[in-house]
Amino acid sequence: MTSGASSGDMAPRPQAGPQMRASDAERERTAEALREGVAEGRLTMEEFEERLDAAYRARTHAELEPLVRDLPVPGRPSAADPAPAAEGGWAGRIGSTPTSRTGIAVMSGFQRKGRWTVPRRFTSFVFWGGGEIDLREARFEDRDTVIRCFAIMGGIQVTAPPDLDVHVGGVGILGAFDHSGSGEGSPGSPRVTVTGLALFGGVAVERKLRKEERRRLKEDRKRFLAERHAERRELRAERHEERRELRAERRERRRSLDRRWTDD
């Protein structure tokens, strides 16, 4: 993020509810619950295929929830639902030496992303500028981390993976400090507290999948669509063959009737 964000862009988003738009991660968690259901014999293949198709087509939480309501697994979609931590779990990503303790941008921008190490206390400040703090591939100095964000006539974007424990407590004055990214993480996750002040600017905290998880979801979706396409093509071929046989049967009946009339 290299430019300031307006207060309108950083306006707090509505809380998750039935009509909230579903994300790719939520659709995939529902699909995984359905896969477990069919593997355990709780769903037939016909039910599984029908629900899986509906899951990938779903646009809102209200469309996803009924698909796993009768399964004894935590499949209901939620931004706080944990996803597996990358690279063998969180234990291997806690306890490193921090690479940066501050991020400052005055009429400019800063970025902290990729495989960097977050300190116990990280302070960011932007004035007429923008900052990006991406925690998806990061390591952590300690299990408890505080990220302080101060945005004056500018914007700061904090991006966290779905399985990170995040708590937002900042304040917006004539600006916005977005709390919608708050939520519990997976077991063993570091605890990250985002606090600070947005004055005539904004701080946005949101959750996004890691790159490898997005790639996996895209590949799974491509495979699913390819399988569905192959099934539909096979079904069309079967129907075409049935129609061809039916037409041949009708022709044979007409010939038989014509022969009977001729004989009479």
C-alpha positions in Angstrom: 0.0 0.0 0.0 1.8 3.1 -1.2 -0.9 5.8 -1.0 -3.1 7.2 1.6 -6.6 5.8 2.2 -9.6 7.9 2.6 -11.8 7.6 5.6 -14.6 6.3 3.3 -12.4 3.5 2.1 -11.6 2.5 5.7 -15.2 2.6 7.0 -16.0 -0.3 9.4 -17.6 -3.2 7.6 -20.8 -4.8 8.9 -20.6 -7.8 11.2 -20.8 -11.3 9.7 -24.4 -12.5 9.2 -26.5 -14.7 6.9 -26.4 -12.2 4.1 -22.6 -11.5 4.4 -20.8 -12.4 1.2 -18.9 -15.7 1.5 -15.1 -15.8 0.8 -13.2 -18.5 -1.0 -11.8 -19.7 2.3 -15.3 -20.1 3.7 -16.4 -22.0 0.6 -13.4 -24.3 0.9 -14.0 -25.0 4.6 -17.5 -26.0 3.8 -16.2 -28.2 0.9 -13.7 -29.9 3.3 -16.5 -30.6 5.8 -18.5 -32.2 3.0 -15.5 -34.4 2.0 -15.2 -35.6 5.6 -18.9 -36.3 5.6 -18.8 -38.5 2.5 -15.5 -40.2 3.6 -17.2 -41.2 6.9 -20.3 -42.5 5.1 -22.6 -39.7 6.4 -23.4 -38.5 2.8 -24.0 -40.5 -0.3 -22.0 -39.6 -3.4 -25.1 -38.0 -5.0 -25.6 -35.8 -1.9 -21.9 -35.0 -1.7 -21.8 -33.9 -5.4 -25.0 -31.9 -5.1 -23.8 -30.1 -2.0 -20.3 -29.5 -3.2 -21.6 -27.9 -6.4 -23.9 -25.7 -4.3 -20.9 -24.8 -2.0 -18.7 -23.6 -4.8 -21.7 -21.6 -6.3 -22.7 -20.0 -2.9 -22.4 -16.3 -2.6 -23.5 -15.7 1.0 -23.2 -17.4 4.5 -27.0 -18.1 4.3 -26.3 -20.4 1.3 -23.4 -22.2 2.9 -24.8 -22.9 6.3 -27.6 -25.4 5.3 -25.0 -27.5 3.4 -23.3 -28.7 6.6 -26.0 -28.1 9.2 -26.6 -31.9 9.7 -22.9 -32.9 9.8 -21.1 -33.4 13.2 -18.2 -31.2 12.2 -17.5 -27.5 12.7 -18.3 -26.6 9.1 -20.2 -23.4 9.6 -18.5 -20.6 7.8 -16.9 -17.8 9.9 -14.0 -15.5 9.4 -12.6 -16.7 12.7 -12.6 -20.4 11.7 -9.0 -21.6 11.9 -7.2 -22.8 8.8 -4.0 -25.0 9.1 -0.9 -23.0 9.8 1.7 -23.2 7.1 5.2 -24.6 7.4 4.5 -27.3 10.0 2.5 -25.2 12.5 3.0 -22.1 14.6 5.7 -23.5 16.9 8.4 -23.2 14.2 7.5 -19.6 13.5 7.8 -18.1 17.0 11.1 -17.1 18.7 13.1 -15.4 15.9 15.1 -12.2 16.0 13.0 -9.2 14.7 13.9 -7.7 11.4 12.1 -4.4 11.9 10.5 -2.5 14.8 9.1 0.5 13.0 7.4 1.5 9.7 7.3 5.2 8.9 5.9 7.0 5.8 5.7 10.8 5.4 4.2 11.6 2.1 5.4 8.2 0.9 4.8 4.5 1.8 6.3 1.6 3.6 5.9 -2.2 3.4 6.5 -5.0 5.8 5.6 -8.3 4.0 6.9 -11.7 3.0 9.2 -13.7 5.4 9.9 -10.9 7.9 10.0 -11.3 11.7 7.6 -9.2 13.7 8.9 -7.8 17.1 7.0 -7.9 20.3 6.2 -4.2 19.7 5.9 -2.8 16.2 5.1 0.9 15.7 3.9 2.3 12.4 3.2 5.9 11.5 2.0 7.4 8.2 1.3 11.1 7.4 -0.1 11.8 3.9 1.1 8.4 2.9 0.4 4.7 3.2 1.7 1.6 5.0 1.3 -2.2 4.4 1.8 -4.7 7.2 1.4 -8.3 5.9 1.5 -11.1 8.6 0.6 -14.0 6.4 4.2 -15.3 5.8 5.7 -13.6 8.9 7.6 -15.1 11.9 7.2 -13.7 15.4 9.7 -12.7 18.1 7.2 -13.7 20.8 3.8 -15.3 21.3 2.3 -11.9 22.3 2.7 -9.1 19.8 1.4 -5.5 19.8 1.2 -3.6 16.5 0.6 0.2 17.0 -0.8 2.0 14.0 -1.0 5.8 13.7 -2.5 7.1 10.5 -2.9 10.9 10.0 -4.4 11.8 6.7 -3.2 8.5 5.3 -3.9 4.8 5.6 -2.4 1.6 7.0 -3.4 -1.9 5.8 -2.8 -4.9 8.2 -3.3 -8.3 6.6 -3.5 -11.5 8.7 -4.0 -15.1 7.8 -7.3 -16.8 8.9 -5.6 -18.9 11.6 -3.9 -16.0 13.5 -5.3 -14.8 16.8 -6.0 -11.1 16.2 -7.6 -8.4 18.5 -8.2 -4.9 17.2 -8.6 -2.0 19.6 -7.7 1.2 17.8 -9.7 4.4 17.6 -10.8 6.5 14.6 -11.3 10.2 14.9 -12.8 11.8 11.7 -11.5 8.6 10.2 -11.9 4.8 10.6 -10.2 2.0 12.5 -11.6 -1.2 11.1 -12.2 -3.9 13.7 -13.7 -6.5 11.4 -10.4 -8.5 11.2 -10.6 -9.4 14.9 -11.0 -13.1 15.7 -9.5 -16.1 17.4 -6.8 -18.2 15.7 -5.9 -21.9 15.6 -4.4 -23.6 18.7 -0.8 -22.4 19.3 -1.3 -19.2 17.3 0.5 -16.0 18.4 -1.7 -13.3 19.8 -1.6 -10.1 17.9 -3.1 -6.9 19.2 -3.6 -4.1 16.8 -4.1 -0.7 18.4 -3.5 3.0 17.6 -5.3 6.0 16.1 -6.6 7.0 12.7 -7.0 10.8 12.4 -8.5 12.0 9.0 -7.4 8.6 7.7 -7.9 4.9 8.2 -6.5 1.6 9.5 -7.9 -1.5 7.9 -7.4 -5.0 9.4 -8.5 -7.9 7.2 -7.9 -11.6 6.8 -6.6 -13.2 3.6 -5.4 -16.7 2.7 -1.7 -17.3 2.1 -0.5 -17.5 -1.5 0.0 -21.3 -1.4 -3.5 -21.8 0.1 -5.1 -19.6 -2.6 -3.2 -21.6 -5.3 -4.5 -24.9 -3.7 -8.0 -23.6 -3.7 -7.8 -22.5 -7.3 -6.4 -25.9 -8.3 -9.1 -27.8 -6.4 -11.7 -25.6 -8.0 -10.3 -26.2 -11.5 -10.2 -30.0 -10.8 -13.8 -29.8 -9.6 -15.0 -27.9 -12.6 -13.1 -30.2 -15.0 -14.7 -33.2 -13.3 -18.1 -31.7 -13.6 -17.5 -30.8 -17.2 -16.4 -34.4 -18.0 -19.5 -35.7 -16.2 -21.8 -33.4 -18.1 -20.1 -34.3 -21.4 -20.6 -38.0 -20.6 -24.2 -37.5 -19.6 -24.8 -35.6 -22.9 -23.2 -38.4 -24.8 -25.5 -40.9 -23.0 -28.6 -38.9 -23.7 -27.6 -38.5 -27.3 -27.1 -42.3 -27.6 -30.5 -42.9 -25.9 -32.2 -40.5 -28.4 -30.5 -42.2 -31.3 -31.7 -45.6 -30.1 -35.2 -44.2 -29.6 -35.3 -42.8 -33.1 -34.1 -46.1 -34.5 -36.8 -47.9 -32.5 -39.5 -45.6 -33.8 -38.3 -46.0 -37.4 -38.4 -49.8 -37.0 -41.9 -49.5 -35.6 -43.0 -47.4 -38.6 -41.5 -50.0 -41.0 -43.3 -52.8 -39.2 -46.6 -51.0 -39.5 -46.0 -50.2 -43.1 -45.3 -53.9 -43.8 -48.5 -54.9 -42.0 -50.6 -52.5 -44.0 -49.0 -53.8 -47.2 -49.6 -57.4 -46.3 -53.3 -56.6 -45.5 
